[in-house]
Amino acid sequence: MKRKKKEPKRKPKYGMFSCVAYLYKLMWKYEKSLAFAAAGKIPVALAGAALALYTPPLILKALEEAGQFSSIALVIMGLVLAGTLTSLLGELIGGKGEFSEMYLCSRMGRLMECRRLDRDFELDYDPEIKKLDERGGEAVMNNHTRAVHFPMEFSLLVVILLKFLLFGTVLSTLSPWIIGLIILCAAVNVPMSAWERKRSYETQDVRNALLKKINYLAFLVGRDFRYGKDVRLYSMRSCLALLTKKLAGQYRQEKIVVERRISVVQIVDFFMVLIRDGVMYAWLISRAVAGEIDASRFVLYFTAMTELAEVVTGIRWWWSCVCEGAMQVSDYRECMEVPDRMNRGKGIPLPQGAFSIVFRNVSYRYQESGKNVLERVSFEVKAGEKLALVGLNGAGKTTLIRLMCGLLTPTEGEILLDGHRPGEYNREELYSLFGLVPQNYHLLPFSIARNVACAEEEEEIDRNRLEICLRKAGLEEKIRSLPQGADTPLNRQVNPGGVEFSGGETQKLLLARLLYRKPKCIILDEPTAALDPIAEDRMYRQYNEITDGATSVFISHRLASTRFCDRIFLLDGAGIAEAGTHEELMAAGKKYRELFEIQSKYYKTGQELPEGEKEEMA
């Protein structure tokens, strides 16, 4: 039986100190107050530790030696006041630190989302990049992750070291071996903690994948109203509940494994603490009973032992937190530093008018797919030509136009735009050449005007041009009916006073956007799918006006709607099966003619419908 090949163990790309430096740069750039809070915590925490150490023996000494109530009360009041002020100052600094950490976490999350929206489109299809996104997102998903606690935890390191010197100095006057015992007992658990942390990091991708599925079912399918009618009409609630339960059970088992490892570490730690405290306190009590130390010194040494033990444990805890945080920051950095594949630097000048598009033996395969979507495709679209792409679902039409726009790069072969490879142009300038009305669309929760003009600010919009584009797209009456006109916001979930467009109205708005942009290449992907017959006919009659002075690509399942194009490409079998005008393809009598006749026969007068459809019509 062939053994399954083990996957390589995952290791962080960046080391701890590199990650610390990276996070401090972000902190200094976006939230300087966190640096001051971290620095201010050091003297306050050290003062609190000194008061905790010396307050009990000083009070006891005052009780033993002072003869008057006023002198004792003065000492106690002074110590209590100092402790209260120190505690209050610590709370204020801690509160400010928590607020600053929350802001920094939020800022890092926004930076990551901006980077993901800005990077090359095709990277979103890379499974390895998806994993990086999940890990990076987990690092800043909330204010409880270790990645955002570095500044305060590093200030804690300084506090811990100073406390170690303070308490260690006191105990060294009693016996140095106590310090050695405390360090030895803490060191026993260090390798076990490192083992647990490493194993949890290595198996994080498994838990992330399960949690992603659970969140998808719970928050998208379970709460999105678009799924509601299907779930109810087809009684799918139980199926969804069972699937969610199954995934939750798998996630629970993975978490149980993690918790078991943590429990082992905690049990070992418990016994080491038990041995350490038993030996220390037994020896200290024996010295007190023998009369070698008085009551006040007994309290001083007892407090120093307890505090030093906590300090050493705190060092181990701090190290564990910092290592975990460094791993998370490393994941975040990898997500942020995914390199773009397209040219973001200086590019060659753009074509000034309509341009040609050439495909030479172009193949493309999505990384999660086992076969090519397109296979050795070659063709040329002349400048200003009107091309139609037709074919069955899954033939590769959408992939082809993404390759044209430079959103995807070929797996094999090359694409030339105006005789040059896409990489020779600057990416942002290259995108400005294209105007796309996609089949799947998403409008942003801004005003109608900003959605059409794609402007960052309302002042940047050319209002006369906007009005003309809305009229040509057939939205003039709709806009007039709205109280705020073109300034009406979209999406009621974000804007309570907003408006929701129907599918047909949205396609008209996308057409208005395309007209406003005036691109040199126009791509229409099923632009009439949601339009009524009148609006569809109007768009066909306007097609020459819309595409005037531009190269255009028209994609449709309705073969009759492509007759006004100069040429038609039929995609089938991962390539171009047929090419020519409508008349040429009909005369060839191949696949195109077969599909055309299947679609058109139901619109012919007197054509008999199949028996099944007759019954439905009756």
Secondary structure as UniProt FT lines:
FT   HELIX           16..30
FT   HELIX           32..65
FT   HELIX           69..118
FT   HELIX           121..125
FT   HELIX           127..139
FT   TURN            143..144
FT   HELIX           146..148
FT   HELIX           150..172
FT   TURN            173..174
FT   HELIX           176..188
FT   HELIX           190..202
FT   HELIX           204..215
FT   HELIX           216..221
FT   TURN            222..223
FT   HELIX           225..233
FT   TURN            234..235
FT   HELIX           237..289
FT   TURN            290..291
FT   HELIX           295..336
FT   STRAND          357..364
FT   TURN            367..368
FT   STRAND          374..381
FT   TURN            383..384
FT   STRAND          386..391
FT   TURN            393..394
FT   HELIX           397..405
FT   STRAND          412..417
FT   TURN            418..419
FT   HELIX           422..424
FT   HELIX           427..431
FT   TURN            432..433
FT   STRAND          434..437
FT   HELIX           448..453
FT   HELIX           458..460
FT   HELIX           463..472
FT   TURN            473..474
FT   HELIX           476..480
FT   TURN            483..484
FT   HELIX           485..487
FT   STRAND          489..490
FT   TURN            492..494
FT   TURN            496..497
FT   HELIX           503..517
FT   STRAND          521..525
FT   TURN            527..530
FT   HELIX           533..546
FT   TURN            547..549
FT   STRAND          551..555
FT   HELIX           559..562
FT   TURN            563..564
FT   STRAND          567..572
FT   TURN            573..574
FT   STRAND          575..580
FT   HELIX           582..588
FT   HELIX           591..600
FT   HELIX           601..603
FT   TURN            605..606
FT   HELIX           611..617
//
